[in-house]
Amino acid sequence: MPSPPSGFLHLLYDTSYNKIMHTILRSATFDRWLGRLRDRQAVSRIVARLLAVEGGHLGDVRPVGSGVSEMRIQYGPGYRIYFIT
């Protein structure tokens, strides 16, 4: 098998994009709610989702109006986190 031309992987995996990072500011109300959640797997998934958002991966998000968006977490009863940007 012939070797790929020079720069071939760069064409497939362009690393020159600008990565967007998000900062999450949690409220005391949110922290209380998360701390009282009995389903530890749900807590893990919610925290993992927030870490992914900080890394620039918003995932399943949709605007709901007046500058508020809804982040949907497809686990258990279907957790929702509402946020502003």
C-alpha distances in whole Angstrom, upper triangle without the diagonal:
4,6,9,12,15,17,15,16,20,19,19,21,24,26,29,31,34,35,38,40,43,46,48,52,53,57,59,59,56,56,59,57,54,56,58,55,55,52,50,46,48,48,45,43,45,45,41,41,44,41,38,41,41,38,38,37,40,38,41,44,46,49,52,55,57,54,53,50,49,46,46,44,44,45,48,51,49,49,50,50,52,51,52,50
4,6,9,12,15,13,14,18,17,17,20,22,25,27,29,33,34,37,39,42,45,47,51,53,57,59,60,56,56,59,58,54,56,59,56,56,53,51,48,48,49,46,44,46,45,42,42,44,41,38,40,41,37,37,36,39,38,41,44,46,49,52,54,56,53,53,49,49,46,46,45,44,46,50,52,50,50,50,50,52,51,51,49
4,7,9,11,10,11,14,15,15,17,19,21,24,26,30,30,34,36,39,42,44,48,50,54,56,57,53,53,56,55,52,54,56,54,54,51,49,46,46,47,43,42,44,43,39,39,41,38,35,38,38,34,34,34,37,36,39,41,44,47,50,52,54,51,50,47,47,44,44,43,43,44,48,50,48,48,48,48,49,48,49,46
4,7,8,6,8,11,11,11,14,16,18,20,23,26,27,31,33,37,40,42,46,47,51,54,54,51,51,54,53,50,52,54,52,53,49,47,44,45,45,42,40,42,41,37,37,38,36,33,35,35,31,31,31,34,33,36,39,41,43,47,49,51,47,47,44,44,41,41,41,41,42,46,48,46,46,46,45,47,45,46,43
4,6,5,9,10,10,12,14,15,18,19,22,26,27,31,33,37,40,42,46,48,52,54,55,52,52,55,54,51,53,56,53,54,51,49,46,46,47,43,42,43,42,39,38,39,37,34,36,36,32,32,32,35,34,37,39,41,44,48,49,51,47,47,45,45,42,43,42,42,44,48,50,47,47,47,46,47,46,46,43
4,5,8,9,10,12,13,14,16,17,20,24,25,29,31,35,38,40,44,46,50,53,54,50,50,54,53,50,52,55,52,54,51,48,46,46,46,43,41,42,41,37,37,38,36,33,34,34,30,30,31,34,34,37,39,41,43,47,48,50,46,46,44,44,41,42,42,42,44,48,50,47,47,46,45,46,45,44,42
4,6,5,7,9,10,10,12,13,16,20,21,25,28,31,34,37,40,43,46,49,50,47,47,51,50,47,49,52,49,51,48,46,43,43,43,40,38,39,38,34,34,35,32,30,31,31,27,26,27,30,31,34,35,37,40,43,45,46,43,43,40,40,38,39,39,39,41,45,47,44,44,43,42,43,41,41,38
4,5,5,7,9,10,13,14,17,21,22,25,28,31,35,37,41,43,46,49,50,46,47,50,49,46,48,51,48,49,46,44,41,41,42,39,37,38,37,33,33,34,32,29,30,30,27,26,26,29,29,32,34,36,39,42,44,45,42,42,39,39,37,37,37,37,39,43,45,42,42,42,41,42,40,40,38
4,5,5,6,8,10,13,15,18,19,23,25,28,31,34,37,39,43,46,47,43,43,47,45,42,45,47,45,46,43,41,38,38,38,35,33,34,33,30,30,31,28,25,27,27,23,23,23,26,26,29,31,34,36,40,42,43,40,39,36,36,34,34,34,34,36,40,42,39,39,38,38,39,38,38,35
4,5,5,5,7,9,12,15,17,20,23,26,29,32,36,38,42,44,45,42,42,46,45,42,44,47,45,46,43,41,38,38,38,35,33,34,33,30,29,30,27,25,26,26,22,21,22,25,25,29,30,32,35,38,40,41,38,38,35,35,33,34,34,34,37,40,42,39,39,38,37,38,36,36,33
4,6,6,9,10,12,16,18,21,24,27,31,33,37,39,42,46,46,43,43,47,45,43,45,48,45,47,44,42,39,39,39,36,34,35,34,31,30,31,29,26,26,27,23,22,22,25,25,28,30,32,34,37,39,40,37,37,34,35,33,33,34,34,37,40,42,39,39,38,37,38,36,36,33
4,6,9,12,13,17,17,20,23,26,30,32,35,37,41,44,44,41,41,45,43,40,43,45,43,44,41,39,36,36,36,33,31,32,31,28,27,29,27,23,25,25,22,21,20,23,23,26,27,30,32,36,38,39,36,36,33,33,30,31,31,31,33,37,39,36,36,35,35,36,34,35,32
4,6,9,10,14,14,17,20,23,26,28,32,34,38,41,41,38,38,41,40,37,40,42,40,41,38,36,34,33,33,30,28,29,28,25,24,26,23,20,22,22,18,17,17,21,21,24,26,28,30,34,36,37,34,34,31,31,28,29,29,29,32,35,37,34,34,33,32,33,32,32,29
4,6,7,11,12,15,18,21,25,27,31,33,37,40,41,37,38,41,40,38,40,43,41,42,40,38,35,34,34,32,29,30,29,26,25,26,23,20,21,21,18,17,17,20,21,24,25,27,29,33,35,36,32,32,30,30,28,29,29,30,33,37,38,35,34,33,32,33,31,31,28
4,6,9,9,13,16,19,22,25,29,31,35,38,39,35,36,39,38,36,38,41,39,41,38,36,34,33,33,30,28,28,27,24,23,24,21,19,19,19,15,15,16,19,20,24,25,27,29,33,34,35,31,31,29,30,27,29,29,30,32,36,38,34,33,32,31,31,29,29,26
4,7,9,13,15,19,22,25,29,31,35,38,39,36,36,40,39,37,39,42,41,43,40,38,36,35,34,32,30,30,29,26,25,25,23,20,20,20,16,15,17,20,22,25,25,27,29,33,33,34,30,31,29,30,28,30,30,32,34,38,39,36,35,33,31,32,29,29,25
4,6,9,13,16,19,22,26,28,32,35,36,33,34,37,36,34,37,40,38,40,38,36,34,33,32,30,28,27,26,24,22,22,20,18,17,17,14,12,14,17,18,22,22,24,25,29,30,30,27,27,25,26,24,26,27,29,31,35,36,33,31,30,28,28,26,25,22
4,6,10,13,16,19,22,25,29,32,33,30,31,35,34,32,35,37,36,38,36,35,33,31,30,29,27,26,25,23,21,20,18,16,15,14,12,10,13,15,18,21,21,22,23,27,28,28,24,25,23,25,23,25,26,28,31,34,35,32,30,28,26,26,23,22,19
4,6,10,13,16,20,22,26,29,30,27,28,31,31,28,31,34,32,35,33,31,29,28,27,25,23,22,21,19,17,16,15,13,12,11,8,7,10,12,15,18,18,21,22,25,26,27,23,23,21,22,20,22,23,25,28,31,32,29,27,25,23,23,21,20,17
4,7,10,13,16,19,23,26,27,24,25,29,28,26,29,31,30,33,31,29,28,26,25,23,22,20,19,18,16,14,13,12,10,9,7,5,9,10,13,17,16,18,19,22,23,23,19,19,18,19,17,20,21,24,26,29,30,27,25,22,20,20,17,16,13
4,7,10,13,16,20,23,24,21,22,25,25,23,25,28,27,30,29,27,25,24,22,21,20,18,16,15,14,12,10,10,8,6,5,5,9,10,14,17,16,18,19,22,23,23,19,19,17,18,16,19,20,23,25,28,29,25,23,21,18,18,16,15,12
4,6,10,13,16,19,20,18,18,22,22,20,23,26,25,28,26,25,24,22,20,19,18,16,14,14,12,10,10,9,6,5,7,6,9,9,13,15,14,16,17,19,20,20,16,16,14,15,14,17,18,21,23,26,26,23,20,18,15,15,12,12,9
4,6,10,13,16,18,15,16,20,20,18,20,24,23,26,26,24,24,22,19,19,18,16,14,14,13,10,10,11,8,6,9,9,12,12,15,18,16,18,18,20,21,20,17,16,15,16,15,18,19,22,24,26,26,24,20,18,15,15,12,12,10
4,6,10,13,14,12,12,16,16,15,17,20,20,23,22,21,21,19,16,16,16,13,11,13,11,8,9,11,8,7,11,11,13,12,15,16,15,17,17,19,20,19,16,15,14,14,13,16,16,20,21,23,23,21,17,15,12,12,9,10,10
4,7,10,12,10,11,14,15,14,16,19,19,23,23,22,22,20,17,18,18,14,13,15,14,10,12,14,12,10,14,15,16,15,18,19,17,19,19,20,20,19,16,15,15,15,15,18,18,22,23,24,24,22,18,16,13,12,10,10,11
4,7,8,6,7,10,11,11,12,15,16,19,20,19,20,17,14,16,16,13,11,14,14,10,12,15,13,12,16,17,18,16,19,19,18,19,19,20,20,20,17,15,15,15,14,17,17,21,21,22,22,20,16,14,11,11,10,12,13
4,5,5,6,9,10,11,12,14,16,19,20,20,21,19,16,18,18,15,14,17,17,14,16,19,16,16,20,20,21,19,21,21,20,21,20,20,21,19,18,15,16,16,16,18,19,22,22,23,22,21,17,15,12,12,11,12,15
4,5,5,6,9,10,10,12,14,18,19,19,21,19,16,18,19,16,15,19,19,16,18,21,19,19,23,24,24,22,24,24,23,24,23,23,24,23,21,19,19,19,19,21,21,24,23,23,23,22,18,17,14,14,14,16,18
4,5,5,6,9,10,11,12,16,18,18,20,17,15,18,19,15,15,19,18,16,19,21,20,20,24,24,24,22,23,23,21,22,22,21,22,21,20,17,18,17,17,19,19,22,21,21,20,19,16,14,12,13,13,15,18
4,5,5,6,8,10,11,14,15,16,17,14,12,15,15,11,12,15,14,12,15,18,16,17,20,21,21,18,20,19,18,20,20,19,21,20,19,16,16,14,14,15,15,19,18,18,17,16,13,12,9,10,11,14,17
4,5,5,6,9,10,13,15,14,16,14,11,14,15,12,11,15,15,13,15,18,17,17,20,22,22,20,22,22,21,23,23,23,24,24,22,19,19,18,17,18,17,20,19,19,19,18,15,14,12,14,14,17,19
4,6,5,6,9,12,14,14,17,15,12,15,17,14,14,18,18,16,18,21,20,21,24,25,25,23,24,24,23,25,25,24,26,25,24,21,21,19,19,20,19,21,20,19,19,19,15,16,14,16,17,19,22
4,5,5,6,10,12,12,15,12,10,14,14,12,13,16,16,15,18,20,19,20,23,24,23,21,22,21,21,22,23,22,24,24,23,19,19,17,16,16,15,18,17,16,15,15,12,12,11,13,15,18,21
4,5,5,9,10,10,12,9,7,10,11,9,9,13,13,12,15,17,17,18,21,22,21,19,20,20,20,22,23,22,25,25,24,20,19,17,15,15,14,16,15,14,15,15,11,12,11,14,15,19,21
4,6,8,10,10,13,11,8,11,13,12,11,15,16,15,17,20,20,20,23,25,24,23,23,23,23,26,26,26,28,28,27,24,23,21,19,19,17,20,17,17,17,18,15,16,15,17,19,22,24
4,6,9,10,13,11,10,13,15,13,14,17,18,18,20,22,22,23,26,27,26,25,25,24,24,26,27,26,28,29,28,24,24,21,20,20,18,20,17,16,16,17,14,16,16,18,20,23,26
4,6,7,10,8,7,11,12,11,12,15,16,16,18,20,21,22,24,26,24,23,22,22,22,24,25,25,27,28,27,23,22,19,18,17,15,16,13,12,13,14,11,13,14,17,19,23,25
4,6,9,8,8,11,13,13,14,17,18,18,20,22,23,25,27,28,26,25,25,24,25,27,28,28,31,32,31,27,25,22,20,19,16,17,14,12,13,15,13,16,17,20,23,26,29
4,5,5,7,9,10,11,13,14,15,17,19,20,21,23,25,26,24,23,22,21,23,25,27,27,30,31,30,26,24,21,19,17,14,14,11,9,11,13,12,15,16,20,22,26,28
4,5,5,6,9,10,11,12,14,15,16,18,20,21,23,25,23,22,21,21,23,26,28,28,31,32,31,27,25,22,19,18,14,15,12,11,14,15,13,16,17,20,22,26,28
4,5,5,6,9,10,10,12,14,15,16,18,20,21,23,20,20,19,19,21,24,26,27,30,32,30,26,24,21,18,16,12,12,9,9,12,13,12,15,16,20,22,26,27
4,5,5,6,9,10,10,12,14,15,16,18,20,21,19,18,17,16,18,21,23,23,26,28,26,23,20,17,14,13,9,10,7,7,10,10,8,11,13,16,19,22,24
4,5,5,6,8,10,11,12,14,15,17,18,20,18,18,17,17,19,21,23,24,27,28,26,22,20,18,15,14,11,13,10,11,13,13,10,12,12,16,18,21,23
4,6,5,6,9,10,11,12,14,15,17,19,17,17,16,17,19,22,24,25,28,29,27,24,22,19,16,15,11,13,11,12,15,14,12,14,14,18,19,22,24
4,5,5,6,9,10,10,12,14,15,17,14,14,13,14,15,19,21,22,26,27,25,22,19,16,13,11,8,9,8,10,13,11,10,12,12,16,17,21,22
4,5,5,6,9,10,11,13,14,15,14,13,12,13,14,17,19,20,23,24,22,19,16,13,10,10,7,10,9,11,13,11,8,9,9,13,14,17,19
4,5,5,6,9,10,11,13,14,13,13,14,15,16,19,21,22,25,26,23,20,18,16,13,13,11,13,13,15,16,15,12,13,11,14,15,18,19
4,5,5,6,9,10,11,13,11,12,12,14,15,19,21,23,26,27,24,21,19,16,13,13,10,13,12,15,17,15,13,14,13,16,16,19,20
4,5,5,6,9,10,11,9,8,8,10,11,15,17,19,22,23,21,18,15,13,9,10,8,11,11,14,16,13,11,11,10,13,13,16,17
4,5,5,6,9,10,9,9,10,12,12,16,17,19,21,22,19,17,14,13,10,11,10,14,14,17,18,15,13,12,10,12,11,14,14
4,5,5,6,9,9,10,12,14,15,18,20,22,24,25,22,20,17,16,13,15,13,16,17,19,21,18,16,16,14,16,15,17,16
4,5,5,7,5,7,8,12,13,16,19,21,23,24,21,19,16,15,12,13,12,15,16,19,21,18,16,15,14,16,15,17,16
4,5,5,5,5,8,11,10,14,16,18,20,21,18,16,13,13,10,12,12,15,17,20,21,18,16,14,12,13,12,13,12
4,5,7,8,11,14,14,17,18,21,22,23,19,18,16,16,13,16,16,19,20,23,24,21,18,17,14,15,13,14,13
4,6,9,11,15,15,18,20,23,25,25,22,20,18,18,15,17,17,19,21,24,25,22,20,19,17,18,16,17,15
4,6,9,13,13,15,17,20,22,23,19,18,16,16,14,16,16,19,21,24,25,22,20,18,16,17,15,15,13
4,6,9,10,13,16,19,21,22,19,18,15,14,11,13,13,15,18,21,22,19,18,16,15,16,15,16,14
4,7,7,10,12,15,17,19,16,14,11,11,8,10,11,14,16,20,20,16,15,13,12,13,12,13,12
4,6,9,13,15,18,20,18,16,12,11,8,8,9,11,14,17,18,14,14,13,12,14,14,15,15
4,7,11,13,16,19,17,14,10,8,6,6,7,9,12,16,16,12,12,10,11,12,13,15,15
4,7,10,12,15,13,11,7,6,4,6,9,11,15,17,17,13,12,10,9,9,10,12,12
4,6,9,12,11,9,6,5,7,8,12,14,17,19,18,14,14,11,11,10,10,11,12
4,6,9,7,6,4,6,9,11,15,17,20,22,20,17,16,12,12,9,9,9,10
4,7,8,6,5,6,10,12,15,18,20,22,19,16,15,12,12,9,10,10,12
4,5,5,7,10,13,15,19,21,24,25,23,20,19,15,14,11,11,10,12
4,6,9,12,15,18,21,24,26,28,25,23,21,17,15,12,11,9,11
4,7,10,13,16,20,23,25,27,25,22,20,16,14,10,8,6,7
4,7,10,13,16,19,22,23,21,18,16,12,10,7,6,5,8
4,7,10,13,16,19,20,19,16,14,10,8,6,5,6,8
4,6,10,12,15,17,15,12,10,6,6,5,7,9,11
4,7,10,12,15,14,10,8,6,5,6,8,11,12
4,6,9,11,11,7,6,5,7,9,11,14,16
4,6,9,9,6,5,6,8,11,14,17,18
4,7,8,5,7,9,12,14,17,20,22
4,6,5,7,10,13,16,19,22,24
4,5,7,11,14,17,20,24,26
4,6,9,13,16,19,23,25
4,7,10,13,16,20,22
4,7,10,13,17,19
4,6,10,13,16
4,7,10,13
4,7,10
4,7
4
